[in-house]
Amino acid sequence: MTNTDKESLPTVDISPFLTETGSPKDRAQTVNSLHQACKDVGFFYLVGHGVSEEEMNRSLDLGKQFFHLPEEAKQVLSIGKNDHARGYQRLGENVTMYKRDWHEGLDFYKPIDDSHYLRQHQLPMRGENRWPESIPEFRPTFEAYIEKMKQVGEAVMKAMAIALGMEETFFDGLVNDSFWVARVIGYPKLVSQNGDVGVSCGEHTDYGCLTLLLQDSTMGALQVQTRDGSWINADPIPGAYVVNIGDMVDVWTNGLYTSTLHRVIHKGDNYRISIPFFFEPNFDAVIEPLDTCISQSGGKKKYESVVYGQHLLRKVANNFDVVEK
């Protein structure tokens, strides 16, 4: 059941951690707001991030341009022709919890060189990012955008470290070579089949660190499950990102900050565009519950340690149902 009332997510202003002029009072306010949002919901609106609305809208427009290309032009970038991770996925090729989702996507990952574990072992994500050559602005615009998103992710992690009672720099060595993922996702209207509307993207938690979501003006599509099991809409606010914490933060905090289920059900007539940026740990980062969080969450360690790259490989193995063409 979805709550259609205007129940809003909390808002966090990250600007005190992105400028050198943030006062101790302002930084403390950011830390407190972030701590409560992560404990209570696991989702929040992020403002003060330094990305202009013009940049946000330009990225969304380029995404729309890509999805409006002829199918054969998009298929040139198919993940089935690359490494089964980087590139384009058609409608129905994305899978959540073993069920097909009704959206198409274009995925980019942190570039790697030949010495990387993924290439040494010929594993998914080992390839090169595939860019739409027919849209010349696409690559430079998104590469600049990704750099800004990395800076925002680092700032949020600094504030989070303080919120957890650690030094501001605690996470630096674990995210300074973030194995980030950027997706551009297109959602057509869901069509009822035998009375079942289905979902655009099935309910799931994100398996990394932070997700910073840019979405167009579509209302009522992204839904977040609250602690009582009900669903609320995470509608777009101009100039703000919707941010949620992923499973690795859940592990680090021993469940103090909980990775939250969410889904997309797009019933509108428009073609919805969203651009999630996944700010992730380093590929070889060892993620384990922090002692300070164990003591704050009942004194019992709830999770075993995990190497992020191995965790990611297990997840990506079940993400797509693609036949090479």
TADA-V277988 format. One line per field, one symbol per residue. phi: phi as a letter, one per 40 degrees, with the letter a starting at -180 (. if undefined). psi: psi as a letter, one per 20 degrees, with the letter a starting at -180 (. if undefined). Layout:
phi=???
psi=???
This chain:
phi=.bcccccbccbbccdcbbbcbccdccccccccccdcccccbgbacbbgcgccccccccccccccdccccddccccdcdccbbbgachcbcdgccbbfgbccbababbbbdcbbcccdcccbfbdgccccbbcccbdcdccccccccccccccdcccccccdcdcgbcdcdcdcbbcbdccbbbbbbbcccbcbfgbcgbcaccabccbbbbbbbbcccbgccbbccccgcbbcbccbdgbccbbcbcccdcdcfgcbbcbcaabbbbcccccbbbcbccbcddcccbadcdcccccbhgbccbccacddcccdcccdbcbbbbcb
psi=ppoirlpqqrppoihijirijpqhghghggggggggghghhjqqpprkijpqhggghgggghggggiiqqhhhhhhjphijdjkgpbqprpihqppljqpqmrqqopqrpqraiiqghhhjlrqjiaqqpqohinhigghghhhgggghgggghghhghhgghjjrqhjgigiijilpmqppqppporppppokiohaqhpqprqqjcfqpoppqajpqjgpqpprhjirpqpmqqppiqqppqqahhhgggjkigppppqrrpooiriroppqnppoorrqhjpopqpqghhghikijppiqrqqpghhggghghhjhqnppp.
